[in-house]
Amino acid sequence: MAENDTTVYYDDDGTLSDLEDRTIAIIGYGNQGRAQALNLRDSGVESIIVGNREDASWSRAQEDGFPVYRIPKASSKADIVFMLIPDEVAPDVYENAVEPDLDEGNVVIFASGYNITYGFIDPDDGLDVVLVAPRMIGTMVRELYIEDRGAPALLGVHQNPSGDAKEVGLAIAKGIGATRSGVVESSFEVETKTDLMTEQALFPIFVSAMMSKYEIELEAGVPPEVIMLEQSLSREMAYIFQKAATQGIIEQLSLHSQTSQYGQLRGIDAFDRQPIQEYMRECMHRIEKGTFATEWTREQQAGYPTLDHLRKKYEKTEMVEAEQQTLDAFGLREEGTKDED
Ligand code: NDP
């Protein structure tokens, strides 16, 4: 069994003075970029600029009151650069528009471990390279901050020529509100593993279980709309996971009937998890060996043929079609979530 001891940092462990007299460039004003920039400013961090393409995000950053520059210009002005653009485009943008304008002693901050873990970005030795990875989506990073709370985050140091990389990372974690909740000392590799395992090991099993349940209930004469309403569209499942996130997966069972509690716990207890564990070990192996990363890079270079094929394939499965029809038939669709055609 691996030792998984953790060190967790809180507000008193970081000081914003580590960011004093340093210009911070937020590269990418999307989900994380906007949330982190606003939180840092509200925490009293003064010199924040944004680097982006000239489009809607550029205008939004200007409306929010930040000086906005093209990415190379923002990088050249910065002491600390946040790479908050999608992971697929980050290597190209970093190599061509960020690093050429950085100086020795600058700090590069990532919110995802992926590109460093797999060597798709290989920063110059003279740069500090730090991971500050919130465990929540950008809107939550902002919403929790406004409520005087914070999104937990992982902190990792990849390069530390200055000797201050961890202190700067903690100061940033404090500025975005993460130390209000707790910041786990970690690494780019660990962040990558746990992130990809959720996507590749957990969600496929979850969706496959939903599809299997649909098929078995159909065989047993349950109408498609009834299955879909019961399964996810009633929002009962969303509510359960929401409660699980704030009470715990077993604690939230008290919100269910005794019949439900007995059925769930009896089923969990009897379930053979070995095939699932084997599948998950295989996923972990692909992640650790970089097999997935290599495959995904090839897929991007080829113009996403498999992704397009799989999207179309699963849009046409019986359960997904029944789901779409049920959304319309019962007026459950959120406005603006489907094309008019
Ligand atoms: P978004 O997709 O929300 O950010 C997009 C930003 O990147 C926009 O400003 C966009 O500009 C810019 N951008 C997109 N493509 C390019 C390009 N080709 N060249 C230059 N700029 C580009 O990203 P996220 O905030 O979701 O993710 C940022 C980082 O945070 C990633 O590393 C991600 O893994 C990590 N992360 C994300 C979380 C989340 O909340 N989604 C949670 C935790 C970590 P434009 O307006 O032009 O599109």
Residues whose N, C-alpha, C, O or C-beta is under 5 A from the ligand:
A	BS01	NDP	G28 Y29 G30 N31 Q32 G33 N52 R53 D55 S57 M83 L84 I85 P86 D87 V89 V93 A111 S112 P134 M136 I137 G138
